Amino acid sequence: MSFIVNPYDEWYALTKSLILKETLSEPVEIVLLCVGDANVEPLIRKALSIGGDRAIRVNAESHDSKFIAFQISEIAKAEKYNLIIGGKETISYNGGLVLSMVAEFMEAPFFNEITKLEFKDTAWIGQVNAEGGYQVLKAKPNTPVIASCAKGLAEQRFASLKEKKVRYSELEIVSVGSALAKQLNRTSIMVVFGEFSHELEFTRIGAQKIYHITNTQRYDNAFVSKVLNEIAITEEADICILPHNSFGKSVSGRLSVKLNAACVSGVTAFEEVSTQSSKLKKNVFSGKALAHVLVTTQKQVWTWVANSFPVSSDSSNQENTAQLIPYNVDFPTDIDILETNNNLTTTISLPSAEKVVSGGRGLGGPEHWEMIEELAMLLGAATACSRPVSDSGWRPHHEHVGQTGLTIRPNLYIAVAISGSTQHLAGVNGSKLIVVINSDPEAPFFHSADYGIVGDAFVIIPKLIELIRKHQS
Ligand SMILES: Cc1cc2nc3c(=O)[nH]c(=O)nc-3n(C[C@H](O)[C@H](O)[C@H](O)COP(=O)(O)OP(=O)(O)OC[C@H]3O[C@@H](n4cnc5c(N)ncnc54)[C@H](O)[C@@H]3O)c2cc1C
């Protein structure tokens, strides 16, 4: 296998460092940190040629996020770095956990998926992707910050319970937890942040205790991981499950360090689970490979990939009500939230959508998305797109799916005028049913399709819309 510099490390982390070096008045040294064997040296040389001043390689071959994070944090502490900035590990084994763990080892603020970063009056200020929009965070003056980079503004990735409507992905995670609890004869505990009035729905699928945290002014990864840590200790919880999205990952890394637990990101199935060990399945390398992971510690933190487990239909718990525990805590953190914007997504959230209608470059321009949106609306689906579409500005970046965009696993994925490159498939090949509409019968996407329609999208989509309307009326 040959290695490349992770595009997010190269395009964003390193480039951002170079810009900071050019624009900040104080002297800046860019140190390239790498944990890996001698095979990675060409990458280090490439990064040095782009603009790094110095490089440190920890001579170790490891896929273990915590090991890598510990090495980085020890060096960072010893060298007293002011900023530790990295890519977001979209495709490798570690699933985006390393920087979150570095933050926890260093007890430092973590700006996850920054889209803007500046250094003002000795404090770092970052704009980060957040639920349905973004947050602007400010670290305390003279505090080092850990930051991971994002491309543009990305879709909200936190299937949290922070808003009123219950999402399928939340029901799914509670179903996973409840199934495990039943199997291990333990209690199924759920933690919700913010407004909440859905006890019955979650009770029905097996939640036995619901911790309700109402003071969510401090809604960042440091606060949430501290709350979860306290509850996990109080409840002697062995397995903590979070959504596999940007916020879930930023919390899970920190939480696993606090609990001294094994952390597995991107879990899609559990094969065997006992109180001592677990055999789990997870996707690696953008879903091109499957890893079977054996966890041999009692304490475990997982991030769970949406649409991998059926929501429980067991109604045996109908009579019971979960114990609702109001939980109000506050912890000092090193971050001030300067701004929160939750209004970027008004329609169905793409990461947790059950149905998705996606358009590609073959549609020719943004003016042709009206029919995609109409079809999506009729089906109750979210809209998505291929990368050239978002790169051309036809659609927002948070709709971009694939290797460098979102990974989704809806029940239905309709691909319109998308050729089906491996990079695109990497983000959607976990979909349960794929329908491809393409005018070229040789389009590679047909190889991965469950149903294919060869034809002009501008003829087929209006016909589909008409048929659905007729059917619905
Ligand atoms: C490192 C790297 C990462 C990448 N990451 C991603 C990623 O995350 N996501 C991603 O999508 N791509 C990614 N790409 C780009 C990827 O390789 C492809 O170039 C891209 O997916 C192609 O997009 P497309 O299918 O929309 O466009 P095209 O390849 O141009 O395909 C357009 C399709 O539309 C069809 N068509 C044209 N007109 C019509 C019509 N009227 N009706 C029906 N069909 C029609 C054509 O037959 C064709 O199949 C990445 C590339 C690299 C190198």
The ligand as a Gaussian input file, in Angstrom:
#p B3LYP/6-31G(d) Opt

LIG

0 1
 C       -9.123000      12.650000      -4.010000
 C      -10.463000      12.736000      -4.666000
 C      -11.572000      12.764000      -3.854000
 C      -12.843000      12.830000      -4.426000
 N      -13.925000      12.845000      -3.610000
 C      -15.161000      12.829000      -4.162000
 C      -16.319000      12.783000      -3.334000
 O      -16.243000      12.786000      -2.101000
 N      -17.527000      12.743000      -3.926000
 C      -17.689000      12.760000      -5.296000
 O      -18.828000      12.724000      -5.773000
 N      -16.603000      12.837000      -6.082000
 C      -15.356000      12.882000      -5.569000
 N      -14.279000      12.974000      -6.376000
 C      -14.506000      13.195000      -7.826000
 C      -14.827000      11.899000      -8.549000
 O      -13.639000      11.278000      -8.960000
 C      -15.677000      12.196000      -9.807000
 O      -14.981000      13.094000     -10.637000
 C      -17.051000      12.765000      -9.487000
 O      -17.736000      11.953000      -8.561000
 C      -17.882000      12.873000     -10.741000
 O      -19.072000      13.533000     -10.462000
 P      -20.365000      13.304000     -11.340000
 O      -20.660000      11.852000     -11.421000
 O      -21.428000      14.210000     -10.841000
 O      -19.922000      13.891000     -12.766000
 P      -19.473000      13.170000     -14.098000
 O      -18.421000      12.172000     -13.869000
 O      -19.222000      14.263000     -15.063000
 O      -20.764000      12.342000     -14.541000
 C      -21.955000      12.927000     -15.004000
 C      -22.884000      11.776000     -15.372000
 O      -24.123000      12.326000     -15.759000
 C      -24.625000      11.578000     -16.853000
 N      -25.536000      12.452000     -17.600000
 C      -25.251000      13.535000     -18.354000
 N      -26.381000      14.116000     -18.799000
 C      -27.401000      13.371000     -18.300000
 C      -28.805000      13.460000     -18.432000
 N      -29.411000      14.457000     -19.099000
 N      -29.559000      12.525000     -17.823000
 C      -29.004000      11.509000     -17.125000
 N      -27.664000      11.386000     -16.985000
 C      -26.881000      12.301000     -17.556000
 C      -23.405000      11.186000     -17.641000
 O      -23.679000      10.032000     -18.430000
 C      -22.393000      10.923000     -16.535000
 O      -22.417000       9.551000     -16.147000
 C      -13.004000      12.897000      -5.834000
 C      -11.864000      12.862000      -6.649000
 C      -10.618000      12.788000      -6.071000
 C       -9.414000      12.738000      -6.974000

